């Protein structure tokens, strides 16, 4: 009988401990990410290099320490770039900030299809999805999925 009571107490203690850990998880509203600019820096038939400027908006009343970003970017519905940014930065509480990253694509990866569908337009629809990697205890990855439109440019 004592073993049954001991097992019940252990199970109860584990349940309370697991529930307590979830209560310690910070309550944060997901940050919003947006593509601000996509500019071609260089290109040849095999590779293109783009400078991507993104904006992160932090709607929370505490700063957001970002350690990196896992991302996929789609332009006009086609996969454009994906990868991981390992550049830490901090978004202020109830604030926002821009950051830049360089991505490489190849003509076969969808850039050719994108260029053929633009018909002189420079404004394109985008989707960006992934995870914002943070330095927050119990909240290391914050998923995001955003859409919008952005102007394409060529850097000189």
HELIX and SHEET records of a PDB file:
HELIX    1   1 UNK A    2  UNK A   24  1                                  23    
HELIX    2   2 UNK A  107  UNK A  109  5                                   3    
HELIX    3   3 UNK A  111  UNK A  118  1                                   8    
SHEET    1   A 7 UNK A  78  UNK A  85  0                                        
SHEET    2   A 7 UNK A  64  UNK A  75 -1                                        
SHEET    3   A 7 UNK A 123  UNK A 136 -1                                        
SHEET    4   A 7 UNK A 139  UNK A 154 -1                                        
SHEET    5   A 7 UNK A  32  UNK A  43  1                                        
SHEET    6   A 7 UNK A  48  UNK A  57 -1                                        
SHEET    7   A 7 UNK A  96  UNK A 105 -1                                        
SHEET    1   B 3 UNK A  78  UNK A  85  0                                        
SHEET    2   B 3 UNK A  64  UNK A  75 -1                                        
SHEET    3   B 3 UNK A  89  UNK A  91 -1                                        
END                                                                             
